[in-house]
Amino acid sequence: MKRTALTLFSLLALACAAFAEEVQIAGLSFQAPHGWQSEPPATPMRAAQWKIAGKTGAESDADGGEVVAFFFGTGQGGDARANIARWSTTMTTPQGTPAAGQTTTRKTGPDGAVSVTELAIYGTYVNTMAAPGLPATPLPNYGLVGVILEYPGGPLFLRLTGPEALVRKQLPLFNKFIDSAKIAPTPPAATGVSTETPANPVPKS
């Protein structure tokens, strides 16, 4: 009995440690996994980003991944269908044909206040915005999970990318991160808006 209680306590402690950091993005608060390394956004288009270490744990590890959040202002960034379609064009099969992804929808947050549309797709990833002005480098055996969160201050866009094995392993943590979303009391502020941004843009890298 005592051993069982200790085991349950240990599992609960591990679960709490895995989600140790509360973050706020665009009017939503999340519990971020402890293993994700927060980084300064690489471009003005990004509201937040995290590095996920690969097998070696090194920051420059080529088999690592990342999670990126995009926010363009309330009502900006395109609808869920447009973004799912755009993300789908970045992934192909080894033969060069469009890869087939799986799209799901659900409600999350207190009282189901946040609508979630999620695309999970695997194949050869070609991110044409990774280095503007330079040819994109195809990345075989890759994965992308794109999420659109719709709520009164939204939408907010999140994207998990990395080698397929890492993305599949991280997917439960990523979904737990998404499902921890709560509407924060502070109103959101746009982070990706500039004079060059269309009135209703689709988020890019």
ZAVOKOL-858089 format. One record per residue (C-alpha): residue number from 1; chain; x, y, z. Coordinates in steps of 0.02 Angstrom, whole numbers, plus 50000, padded with zeros to 5 digits. Example, Ala and Ser with C-alpha at 12.3 -4.5 7.8 and 13.67 -1.06 7.14 Angstrom:
BEGIN
   num   chaine      px      py      pz
     1        A   50615   49775   50390
     2        A   50684   49947   50357
This chain:
BEGIN
   num   chaine      px      py      pz
     1        A   50000   50000   50000
     2        A   50139   50119   50051
     3        A   50240   50075   49895
     4        A   50088   50105   49783
     5        A   50060   50276   49861
     6        A   50242   50323   49833
     7        A   50233   50266   49652
     8        A   50077   50371   49620
     9        A   50161   50520   49703
    10        A   50316   50498   49595
    11        A   50212   50490   49436
    12        A   50116   50647   49487
    13        A   50279   50738   49525
    14        A   50349   50690   49354
    15        A   50190   50750   49267
    16        A   50200   50918   49357
    17        A   50385   50936   49317
    18        A   50353   50904   49132
    19        A   50242   51058   49125
    20        A   50334   51179   49238
    21        A   50326   51343   49140
    22        A   50171   51450   49116
    23        A   50178   51562   48963
    24        A   50058   51689   48890
    25        A   50039   51716   48704
    26        A   49910   51830   48622
    27        A   49784   51824   48762
    28        A   49804   51638   48800
    29        A   49903   51556   48940
    30        A   49986   51386   48918
    31        A   50084   51261   49021
    32        A   50244   51232   48921
    33        A   50339   51066   48936
    34        A   50495   51080   49042
    35        A   50600   51001   48904
    36        A   50563   51138   48777
    37        A   50694   51275   48774
    38        A   50618   51447   48752
    39        A   50709   51558   48626
    40        A   50690   51738   48567
    41        A   50581   51740   48411
    42        A   50691   51726   48256
    43        A   50582   51844   48152
    44        A   50451   51980   48187
    45        A   50321   51859   48118
    46        A   50344   51744   48269
    47        A   50259   51776   48436
    48        A   50357   51639   48527
    49        A   50467   51490   48490
    50        A   50546   51340   48576
    51        A   50691   51226   48531
    52        A   50671   51038   48556
    53        A   50835   50946   48575
    54        A   50867   50793   48467
    55        A   50958   50633   48513
    56        A   51122   50715   48565
    57        A   51040   50855   48662
    58        A   51151   50985   48579
    59        A   51073   51152   48532
    60        A   51138   51135   48354
    61        A   51080   50954   48340
    62        A   51017   50926   48163
    63        A   50887   50802   48222
    64        A   50808   50926   48342
    65        A   50640   51012   48315
    66        A   50549   51172   48357
    67        A   50380   51241   48407
    68        A   50333   51412   48339
    69        A   50184   51525   48379
    70        A   50118   51657   48258
    71        A   49995   51797   48300
    72        A   49947   51935   48178
    73        A   49808   52023   48272
    74        A   49628   51987   48311
    75        A   49540   51915   48158
    76        A   49702   51915   48055
    77        A   49802   51775   47976
    78        A   49674   51683   47872
    79        A   49549   51550   47920
    80        A   49584   51371   47971
    81        A   49550   51299   47798
    82        A   49672   51417   47712
    83        A   49810   51381   47836
    84        A   49784   51192   47830
    85        A   49795   51202   47640
    86        A   49955   51306   47646
    87        A   50040   51193   47773
    88        A   49992   51042   47667
    89        A   50087   51111   47517
    90        A   50251   51108   47616
    91        A   50254   50917   47630
    92        A   50274   50790   47489
    93        A   50300   50603   47472
    94        A   50472   50534   47420
    95        A   50402   50529   47242
    96        A   50366   50715   47247
    97        A   50176   50703   47256
    98        A   50077   50795   47391
    99        A   50082   50703   47558
   100        A   49917   50658   47640
   101        A   49891   50734   47811
   102        A   49761   50706   47947
   103        A   49654   50851   48006
   104        A   49558   50846   48170
   105        A   49453   50972   48266
   106        A   49409   50987   48449
   107        A   49365   51111   48586
   108        A   49480   51148   48732
   109        A   49502   51269   48876
   110        A   49375   51304   49014
   111        A   49198   51283   48946
   112        A   49270   51238   48775
   113        A   49306   51421   48738
   114        A   49448   51382   48617
   115        A   49419   51293   48452
   116        A   49566   51187   48390
   117        A   49598   51134   48210
   118        A   49752   51023   48194
   119        A   49846   50953   48044
   120        A   49975   50813   48065
   121        A   50073   50774   47908
   122        A   50235   50678   47871
   123        A   50351   50663   47721
   124        A   50481   50774   47638
   125        A   50468   50949   47711
   126        A   50503   51102   47602
   127        A   50487   51262   47702
   128        A   50500   51396   47568
   129        A   50509   51534   47700
   130        A   50654   51459   47799
   131        A   50782   51569   47710
   132        A   50698   51705   47605
   133        A   50782   51728   47437
   134        A   50870   51560   47440
   135        A   50812   51391   47371
   136        A   50723   51286   47501
   137        A   50814   51130   47561
   138        A   50703   50975   47559
   139        A   50706   50881   47725
   140        A   50655   50697   47705
   141        A   50572   50596   47843
   142        A   50505   50752   47925
   143        A   50346   50795   48017
   144        A   50236   50949   48037
   145        A   50092   50974   48157
   146        A   50003   51138   48127
   147        A   49868   51204   48243
   148        A   49746   51349   48230
   149        A   49670   51408   48394
   150        A   49512   51511   48371
   151        A   49447   51614   48518
   152        A   49381   51792   48544
   153        A   49555   51871   48533
   154        A   49623   51752   48401
   155        A   49668   51663   48295
   156        A   49835   51599   48358
   157        A   49940   51482   48250
   158        A   50062   51351   48317
   159        A   50177   51237   48220
   160        A   50282   51089   48277
   161        A   50415   51032   48152
   162        A   50561   50912   48158
   163        A   50617   50738   48105
   164        A   50468   50621   48097
   165        A   50525   50514   48244
   166        A   50543   50668   48355
   167        A   50377   50743   48301
   168        A   50283   50581   48334
   169        A   50365   50568   48505
   170        A   50327   50750   48547
   171        A   50149   50749   48483
   172        A   50068   50696   48649
   173        A   50163   50836   48740
   174        A   50119   50960   48603
   175        A   49935   50916   48616
   176        A   49942   50928   48805
   177        A   50019   51101   48783
   178        A   49877   51150   48665
   179        A   49744   51081   48781
   180        A   49815   51180   48928
   181        A   49758   51341   48841
   182        A   49657   51462   48946
   183        A   49599   51635   48900
   184        A   49708   51759   48996
   185        A   49639   51923   49065
   186        A   49764   52030   48968
   187        A   49704   52075   48791
   188        A   49818   52012   48650
   189        A   49935   52124   48552
   190        A   49985   52088   48372
   191        A   50167   52035   48348
   192        A   50176   52001   48161
   193        A   50097   52158   48088
   194        A   50197   52280   47981
   195        A   50163   52400   47838
   196        A   50208   52257   47720
   197        A   50085   52135   47797
   198        A   49922   52109   47699
   199        A   49759   52154   47785
   200        A   49717   51970   47810
   201        A   49882   51875   47793
   202        A   49917   51690   47802
   203        A   50054   51656   47931
   204        A   50228   51612   47866
   205        A   50393   51573   47949
